Amino acid sequence: MELEDRVADLERRLAALEAAEAAEPARRGDPRPGEGVFWALEGLKNQLAELKATDGGVLFTGAVRLPTGEQYEWQHGALTGGLLDDDWPTAAEPLAALGHPVRLRLLREILGGRRTAAELAELDGVGTTGQIYHHLRQLTGAGWLHTTGRGRHEVPAGRVVPLLVLLSAARP
């Protein structure tokens, strides 16, 4: 009987700890993934209400771990009025740089760990070394890449999640 009482006491304590852990994000006001269908949207709407932003806004966010082990967390919000008033043609160059299948492939490979032109040239279907350099220059000029020492290329930390957001938005 003593063992049964001890086990029952442990089960009650464990249930209390699990309940407290589950309630912790709610106490802090943090939405939990899966908590309601539009948990992120509801958080954005609350922020917009606090700002008295009657025309609304957009929010992009992500927590990413690449195949290379690198991790990125990023978010960006913008009010609708500012977006509608912006000079949209300035977005043409960065968007155009992504408009070529080889450039998208190069970005994917670079995010996957192939960082030099020599490593990229080993891939099938990406063209000659000269063509690869042309594409890398286009991506660098548009801000999707930068070069590090020894001819290595990488997607800047502040562009990893935005790139994935654009790819996500382009899905059918």
matplotlib code that plots the C-alpha trace (Angstrom):
import matplotlib.pyplot as plt

x = [0.0, 2.8, 4.3, 0.9, 0.6, 4.1, 3.3, 0.0, 1.8, 4.4, 1.7, -0.1, 3.1, 4.1, 0.6, 1.0, 4.4, 3.1, 0.1, 2.4, 4.7, 1.8, 0.4, 3.8, 3.6, 0.1, 1.2, 3.9, 1.5, 3.5, 1.5, 2.4, 2.6, -0.6, -2.5, -5.4, -5.2, -4.2, -2.1, 0.5, -2.2, -3.9, -0.6, -0.1, -3.7, -3.1, 0.1, -1.7, -4.5, -1.9, -0.4, -3.8, -2.9, -6.3, -5.1, -3.3, 0.1, 2.1, 4.5, 7.2, 8.9, 10.9, 13.2, 15.5, 18.1, 20.0, 21.5, 24.9, 23.7, 23.5, 20.5, 18.7, 15.8, 14.3, 11.1, 10.0, 6.8, 5.5, 2.4, 0.2, 0.3, 4.1, 4.1, 1.6, 3.4, 6.9, 8.6, 7.8, 10.1, 13.1, 12.1, 12.6, 16.3, 16.3, 13.2, 14.6, 17.8, 15.7, 13.9, 16.4, 16.3, 20.1, 20.3, 17.7, 19.6, 22.9, 21.2, 19.9, 23.3, 25.0, 22.5, 23.2, 26.9, 28.5, 30.1, 32.8, 32.5, 34.6, 32.1, 29.2, 30.8, 30.8, 27.0, 25.2, 23.1, 24.4, 26.6, 30.2, 32.4, 31.9, 28.2, 28.3, 30.3, 27.8, 24.9, 26.9, 27.5, 23.8, 22.9, 25.6, 24.6, 21.0, 22.0, 21.1, 24.8, 28.0, 31.5, 33.6, 37.3, 38.8, 36.1, 33.4, 29.8, 27.0, 23.5, 23.6, 22.0, 19.3, 18.3, 17.9, 14.4, 13.2, 14.4, 12.5, 9.4, 9.6, 9.9, 7.0, 4.9, 5.7, 4.5, 1.2]
y = [0.0, 2.4, 1.9, 2.6, 5.9, 6.9, 6.2, 8.1, 11.0, 11.0, 10.9, 13.9, 15.9, 15.0, 16.1, 19.4, 20.0, 19.2, 21.5, 24.3, 23.8, 23.9, 27.1, 28.9, 30.3, 31.5, 33.3, 35.1, 35.9, 33.9, 32.0, 28.4, 26.8, 24.9, 26.9, 27.9, 28.0, 31.7, 32.1, 34.3, 36.4, 37.0, 38.2, 40.6, 41.9, 42.6, 44.5, 46.5, 47.4, 48.7, 50.8, 52.0, 50.9, 50.8, 50.0, 46.8, 45.4, 42.3, 40.1, 37.7, 35.5, 32.4, 30.2, 28.2, 25.5, 24.9, 21.5, 23.0, 23.4, 27.2, 28.7, 31.9, 33.7, 36.7, 38.7, 41.8, 43.7, 46.6, 48.7, 48.6, 52.3, 52.3, 49.4, 51.0, 54.3, 52.7, 53.0, 49.5, 49.6, 49.5, 45.9, 44.9, 44.2, 41.8, 40.1, 39.8, 38.3, 35.4, 35.0, 32.6, 28.8, 28.5, 31.3, 29.7, 26.4, 28.2, 29.8, 26.4, 24.8, 27.6, 27.3, 23.5, 24.1, 24.4, 27.8, 28.2, 28.6, 25.4, 23.4, 24.9, 24.2, 20.4, 20.5, 19.3, 21.8, 25.1, 26.1, 27.0, 28.6, 31.9, 31.6, 30.6, 33.7, 35.8, 34.4, 34.9, 38.5, 39.1, 37.6, 39.5, 42.8, 42.3, 41.5, 37.8, 36.8, 38.2, 36.9, 35.9, 35.2, 32.9, 33.1, 31.7, 32.8, 32.9, 34.2, 37.1, 36.2, 38.8, 37.4, 33.6, 33.8, 36.4, 34.2, 31.2, 33.5, 34.4, 30.8, 29.9, 32.6, 31.5, 28.0, 27.1]
z = [0.0, 0.8, -2.7, -4.3, -2.3, -3.4, -7.0, -6.8, -5.2, -8.0, -10.7, -9.1, -8.9, -12.5, -13.7, -11.8, -13.4, -16.9, -16.4, -15.2, -18.2, -20.6, -19.0, -19.1, -22.6, -22.0, -18.8, -20.8, -23.6, -26.2, -28.8, -29.2, -32.6, -33.2, -30.6, -32.8, -36.5, -36.8, -33.6, -35.4, -37.1, -33.8, -32.4, -35.3, -35.0, -31.3, -32.1, -34.9, -32.5, -30.0, -32.7, -33.8, -37.3, -38.9, -42.4, -41.2, -41.7, -42.6, -40.6, -41.9, -39.4, -39.3, -37.2, -39.6, -39.3, -42.5, -43.5, -42.6, -39.0, -39.1, -37.4, -38.1, -36.4, -38.1, -38.2, -40.1, -39.9, -42.0, -41.9, -45.0, -45.5, -45.7, -48.1, -50.4, -50.4, -51.1, -54.5, -55.8, -58.8, -56.3, -55.6, -59.2, -59.1, -56.1, -57.4, -60.9, -59.6, -58.3, -61.6, -63.1, -62.3, -62.2, -59.7, -57.5, -57.7, -56.8, -53.7, -52.6, -53.0, -51.1, -48.3, -48.4, -47.9, -51.4, -51.0, -53.7, -57.4, -57.9, -55.7, -57.7, -61.0, -60.1, -60.4, -63.5, -65.4, -63.9, -66.9, -67.4, -64.7, -66.5, -66.4, -62.7, -61.9, -63.9, -61.8, -58.5, -59.5, -60.2, -56.8, -55.0, -56.7, -55.6, -52.0, -52.0, -51.6, -50.3, -50.5, -47.6, -47.6, -50.2, -52.8, -50.6, -51.0, -48.5, -48.1, -45.6, -42.3, -42.8, -46.2, -45.3, -43.9, -46.5, -49.3, -47.8, -47.4, -51.1, -52.1, -49.9, -51.4, -54.9, -54.3, -56.1]

ax = plt.figure().add_subplot(projection="3d")
ax.plot(x, y, z, "-o")
ax.set_aspect("equal")
plt.show()
